[in-house]
Amino acid sequence: MKQLFNTEPFTKISKRDYLLIIPLAEDIVSKFIYFKLKAWELIGDFPSLHSKAHITINHDHNIQSFIFEEKLAYYQRKLPLINAFEIRVCGFDFFKHSQNSYTVYAKVNVDTTMKTTLHRFTRTFSKGTIQTPHITIAKEISKEKYEILWQYFKNLKYDSFFYADKITILETPTRKFYNLPMRLKTEIGLLSPHQKLVILK
């Protein structure tokens, strides 16, 4: 069987990068493929062009795999106690990283429910929880490309909802040494309304 990429680093390198994300509904993923292709038409290639759209919640970079396994066992006990929740994605914004580095993204509405959930994520992860949840379109682009792209996105109307019921954990050998794609490690379900009713009985 032909290998698509070299899998040796997954077994030979003990340090990993881990990404904890909220996966999006497939119709929203499709919409962001369109947004990224439109961005490509306007500014050409950019680092996040081929990344599947998602919402990052937390990350651990360059960490020993056995240390993360200990964290994972804790997450698997604590995350299922956090309520599943609805997410609204509305409009666009940008981060300015430096004079010549910008990221254009879609905004996640941080309402009362989202604030409460982020607080519970922070208590679970202890550090690294993203406080401005977003969906990246074009990451770390130059000022020139940003100015072209922002002219398109700044007045574009977009509003959608989806139900977040799990956290997906991705891993790759640390990108300090390798630049391999991330692969699925596991998924952890959040507390559904049905499960909550069962617990209350």
TORTI-715637 format. One line per 8 residues: their letters; for each residue x, y, z of C-alpha. Coordinates in nm, 4 decimals, m for minus. Each point is the difference from the previous one (the first is absolute). Layout:
<pts>
a = X,Y,Z; ... $
</pts>
This chain:
<pts>
mkqlfnte = 0.0000,0.0000,0.0000; 0.1462,0.3342,m0.1053; 0.0506,0.2554,0.2785; m0.1285,0.3507,m0.0644; 0.2698,0.1516,0.2239; 0.2822,m0.1169,0.2239; m0.1557,m0.1326,0.3224; 0.3305,m0.0651,0.1772 $
pftkiskr = m0.0041,0.3277,0.1995; m0.3306,m0.1053,0.1592; 0.1846,m0.2884,0.1669; 0.3590,0.1284,0.0246; m0.0512,0.3546,0.1322; m0.1257,0.0135,0.3587; m0.1022,0.3665,m0.0078; m0.3280,0.1011,m0.1586 $
dylliipl = m0.2105,0.3016,m0.0849; m0.3650,m0.0355,0.1023; m0.2957,0.2079,m0.1114; m0.3395,m0.0071,0.1731; m0.2761,0.1232,m0.2274; m0.3740,0.0283,m0.0430; m0.0802,m0.1590,m0.3378; m0.2482,0.1887,m0.2167 $
aedivskf = m0.3200,m0.1206,m0.1615; 0.0751,m0.1200,m0.3537; m0.2103,0.2714,m0.1661; 0.2082,0.2632,0.1811; 0.3239,m0.1760,m0.0990; m0.1178,0.0170,m0.3630; m0.0708,0.3711,0.0330; 0.3500,0.0631,0.1299 $
iyfklkaw = 0.1500,m0.1924,m0.2892; m0.1768,0.2579,m0.2179; 0.1351,0.2896,0.2126; 0.3550,m0.1346,m0.0231; m0.0241,m0.0513,m0.3756; m0.1274,0.3565,m0.0355; 0.2949,0.1199,0.2081; 0.2340,m0.2007,m0.2246 $
eligdfps = m0.1499,0.1694,m0.3064; 0.0690,0.3392,0.1573; 0.3469,m0.0440,0.1538; 0.1410,m0.3321,m0.1189; 0.1386,m0.2709,0.2281; 0.0090,0.0400,0.3796; 0.0957,m0.2315,0.2928; m0.3504,m0.1041,0.1133 $
lhskahit = m0.1459,m0.0537,m0.3487; m0.0189,m0.3796,0.0271; m0.0864,m0.0248,0.3718; m0.3478,m0.1309,0.0775; m0.2056,0.2685,0.1715; m0.0428,m0.0476,0.3757; m0.0060,0.1874,0.3315; 0.3142,m0.0460,0.2086 $
inhdhniq = m0.0648,m0.0261,0.3738; 0.3420,m0.0940,0.1355; 0.3414,m0.1239,m0.1077; 0.3124,m0.1619,0.1403; 0.3177,0.0409,m0.2038; 0.3236,m0.1988,0.0239; m0.1118,m0.2136,0.2946; 0.1032,m0.3520,0.0949 $
sfifeekl = m0.2722,m0.2416,m0.1066; m0.0142,m0.1747,0.3400; m0.0666,0.3366,0.1692; m0.2878,0.0703,m0.2368; m0.1419,m0.3482,0.0626; m0.0306,0.0930,0.3679; m0.1775,0.3224,m0.0964; m0.2246,m0.1889,m0.2402 $
ayyqrklp = m0.1181,m0.2383,0.2733; m0.1024,0.3072,0.2035; m0.1729,0.1630,m0.2993; m0.1949,m0.3197,m0.0642; m0.1406,0.0215,0.3514; m0.0722,0.3741,0.0042; m0.1111,0.1003,m0.3513; m0.3095,m0.2273,m0.0036 $
linafeir = m0.1302,0.2070,0.2942; m0.0072,0.3184,m0.2120; m0.3288,0.0664,m0.1782; m0.0200,m0.0267,m0.3774; m0.0930,0.3424,m0.1352; m0.1056,0.2002,m0.3043; 0.2567,0.2142,m0.1815; m0.0828,0.3011,m0.2137 $
vcgfdffk = 0.2498,0.1106,m0.2651; m0.0666,0.3541,m0.1197; 0.2112,0.2456,m0.1965; 0.3745,0.0341,m0.0416; 0.2938,0.1604,0.1766; 0.3793,m0.0128,0.0051; 0.3004,m0.0353,0.2289; 0.3048,0.2227,m0.0457 $
hsqnsytv = 0.3032,m0.2011,0.1098; 0.2620,0.2532,m0.1102; 0.0457,0.2815,m0.2515; 0.0043,m0.2551,m0.2825; m0.1973,m0.2985,0.1297; m0.3797,m0.0278,0.0120; m0.2612,m0.2735,0.0335; m0.3514,0.0366,m0.1420 $
yakvnvdt = m0.2657,m0.2099,0.1717; m0.3728,m0.0530,0.0552; m0.1260,0.1067,0.3415; m0.1581,m0.2322,0.2539; m0.2645,0.1789,0.2028; 0.1094,m0.0016,0.3659; m0.3372,0.0122,0.1761; m0.0708,m0.0957,0.3616 $
tmkttlhr = m0.0042,m0.3728,m0.0776; 0.3290,0.0217,m0.1871; 0.1625,0.1988,0.2825; m0.1108,m0.2625,0.2506; 0.1299,m0.2809,m0.2208; 0.3356,0.1719,m0.0568; 0.0311,0.0440,0.3756; m0.0612,m0.3725,0.0515 $
ftrtfskg = 0.2505,m0.0846,m0.2746; 0.2557,0.2251,0.1728; m0.0562,m0.1787,0.3313; 0.0417,m0.3365,m0.1738; 0.3108,0.0833,m0.2039; 0.1545,0.2364,0.2632; 0.1773,0.1965,m0.2742; m0.0034,0.0653,m0.3726 $
tiqtphit = m0.3767,0.0284,m0.0544; m0.0747,0.2273,m0.2950; m0.1881,0.3067,0.1255; m0.0946,0.1310,m0.3451; m0.1497,m0.3073,m0.1691; m0.0020,0.0374,m0.3781; 0.0180,m0.1806,m0.3332; 0.3153,0.0865,m0.1903 $
iakeiske = m0.0237,0.0885,m0.3672; 0.3458,0.1382,m0.0851; 0.2718,m0.0332,0.2627; 0.3105,0.2160,0.0408; m0.0178,0.1794,m0.3339; 0.1928,0.3139,m0.0941; m0.1465,0.3483,0.0452; m0.0336,0.0357,m0.3768 $
kyeilwqy = m0.2014,m0.3220,m0.0297; m0.2023,0.0841,0.3088; m0.1067,0.3377,m0.1429; m0.1232,m0.1674,m0.3198; m0.1806,m0.2760,0.1873; m0.1568,0.2244,0.2627; m0.1628,0.2139,m0.2676; m0.1977,m0.3097,m0.0947 $
fknlkyds = m0.0819,m0.1399,0.3453; m0.0571,0.3119,0.2099; m0.3530,0.0623,m0.1317; m0.0899,m0.3593,m0.0883; m0.3089,m0.1316,0.1819; 0.0223,m0.3460,0.1518; m0.2046,m0.1514,0.2827; m0.0353,m0.3683,0.0902 $
ffyadkit = m0.0613,m0.2280,0.2964; 0.1085,m0.3512,0.0890; m0.0050,m0.2277,0.3039; 0.3345,m0.0821,0.1643; m0.0204,m0.3400,0.1673; 0.3593,m0.1217,0.0067; 0.3656,0.0960,0.0157; 0.2348,m0.1523,m0.2579 $
iletptrk = 0.3670,m0.0513,0.0860; 0.2577,0.0031,m0.2797; 0.3682,m0.0866,0.0230; 0.3192,0.0104,m0.2010; 0.3699,m0.0522,0.0754; 0.1223,0.3384,0.1201; 0.0242,0.2424,m0.2888; 0.3251,0.1235,0.1456 $
fynlpmrl = 0.1551,m0.2906,m0.1938; m0.2702,m0.1161,m0.2440; m0.2736,0.1638,m0.2034; m0.2453,m0.2866,m0.0242; m0.3789,0.0302,m0.0144; m0.1888,m0.0386,0.3253; m0.1973,m0.3201,0.0448; m0.2922,m0.0942,0.2190 $
kteiglls = 0.0952,m0.1274,0.3451; m0.3405,m0.0187,0.1680; m0.3324,0.1740,0.0570; m0.1661,0.0836,0.3320; m0.3746,0.0585,0.0129; m0.1523,0.2872,0.1971; m0.3063,m0.0391,0.2238; m0.3166,m0.0224,m0.2121 $
phqklvil = m0.3445,0.1099,0.1268; m0.1101,m0.3679,0.0023; 0.2984,m0.1024,0.2136; m0.0737,0.2903,0.2361; m0.3556,m0.1247,0.0511; 0.1267,m0.3496,0.0756; 0.2462,0.1370,0.2564; m0.2750,0.2045,0.1694 $
k = m0.2330,m0.2995,0.0381 $
</pts>
